[in-house]
Amino acid sequence: MMSIDKTLKLIRPNIARLQPYSSARSEFTGSNAILLDANENPYSFIDEEMEINRYPDPMQRYAKRKIALLKGMEPNQIFLGNGSDEAVDLIIRCFCEPSTDSIAIFSPTYGMYSVCAAINNVAVKQFLLNDDFSININQFFDNISSDIKVVFICSPNNPTGNAQPIKTIERVVSQFNGILVVDEAYIDFCPEKSTLNLLNKYPNLIVLQTFSKAWAMAGARIGIAFAHENIIRILNKVKFPYNIGVPSLKVLERALEKTSSTKISVNQIIDEREMLKMKLQALPCVEKVYPSDTNFLLVKTTDANSIYRYLLNKTIVVRNRSNEPLCENCLRITVGKPDENQRLIEILKAYEP
Ligand SMILES: Cc1ncc(COP(=O)(O)O)c(C=O)c1O
């Protein structure tokens, strides 16, 4: 088990030494000041109400206070990024020395971990999930090497749709001498499977969540990293100062006032997912629909490439995952509105191999 001191030793030396950019705005915490510090235009003629002429709060303090209350965390345990993709990139940059260190992933999984690693010239060690998409813990611990600084577990996993048992995740975080990132982008569809409660026990754990899925704000680009305050401090040091714009912050603040709408929408999507699953399973071109803890279904078909092209021709866009390991002939289908799902089923009924 890692202490916070041991965890902080994992930070790349240049990042540990880094003096971050400091804006006068983050040094001033009062209100109604005359703002002559940031070379902004004092006239807000584009959008007066939003005060779009001003830079946003670099530390997003108001939103973090609200999120902290909602999640039972402290504001200083929260990092907000330009999508959770920003957090993925920053974590790799803070902990992995280019051309020396590696990350580990459990395939098949979300593609951005490998892309961010490649951009940073960090190698990727792939561990294959079991046939039921669970993690093979023994194989992982038998094969890890000291260059692996960050491990990503996506739970619920994209594209397989399943959440990993909390016990599995705890075994990894308690025995691994590096950073474990649990990407919970879809956790609002199965909140009981969240590992957020493990954070106070394990300083080497980072939990990612996002406003892009259940919260219906993919266009705003806002993701969250929850972690020990000393880890959050490092991510804040490395991020661009004004990484979330004023319009996105305003939308986020509005969304945080209407949490009940999110819950209603999640339940609607879950009901629709189960209905869609049943209808898909009855189709001749579908071999299997995997269980899902998310807002999408992984569907094993008779011929994914052909069905994918057929659907595109009918102006229905799904994700062809058939080239991913363990996903032969699989399409990933997002749960849409009832009429969209119905149309998908009708079109698939008419499919001829
Ligand atoms: C598992 C997973 N993590 C992260 C993301 C990206 O989320 P964001 O929009 O917050 O960058 C996605 C988006 O599809 C995802 O599937």
The ligand as an SDF file (V2000), in Angstrom:
LIG
                    3D

 16 16  0  0  0  0  0  0  0  0999 V2000
  -14.3140    5.7430  -20.9910 C   0  0  0  0  0  0  0  0  0  0  0  0
  -14.2800    7.1510  -21.4440 C   0  0  0  0  0  0  0  0  0  0  0  0
  -13.5140    8.0260  -20.8060 N   0  0  0  0  0  0  0  0  0  0  0  0
  -13.4570    9.3200  -21.1780 C   0  0  0  0  0  0  0  0  0  0  0  0
  -14.1920    9.7750  -22.2520 C   0  0  0  0  0  0  0  0  0  0  0  0
  -14.0440   11.1970  -22.6730 C   0  0  0  0  0  0  0  0  0  0  0  0
  -14.8210   11.9990  -21.9020 O   0  0  0  0  0  0  0  0  0  0  0  0
  -14.7480   13.5790  -21.9890 P   0  0  0  0  0  0  0  0  0  0  0  0
  -15.8300   13.9980  -22.9180 O   0  0  0  0  0  0  0  0  0  0  0  0
  -14.9810   14.0060  -20.5700 O   0  0  0  0  0  0  0  0  0  0  0  0
  -13.3710   13.9630  -22.4720 O   0  0  0  0  0  0  0  0  0  0  0  0
  -15.0020    8.8920  -22.9520 C   0  0  0  0  0  0  0  0  0  0  0  0
  -15.7670    9.3560  -24.1160 C   0  0  0  0  0  0  0  0  0  0  0  0
  -16.3040    8.6410  -24.8970 O   0  0  0  0  0  0  0  0  0  0  0  0
  -15.0470    7.5520  -22.5300 C   0  0  0  0  0  0  0  0  0  0  0  0
  -15.7970    6.6430  -23.1910 O   0  0  0  0  0  0  0  0  0  0  0  0
  1  2  1  0
  2  3  1  0
  2 15  2  0
  3  4  2  0
  4  5  1  0
  5  6  1  0
  5 12  2  0
  6  7  1  0
  7  8  1  0
  8  9  2  0
  8 10  1  0
  8 11  1  0
 12 13  1  0
 12 15  1  0
 13 14  2  0
 15 16  1  0
M  END
$$$$
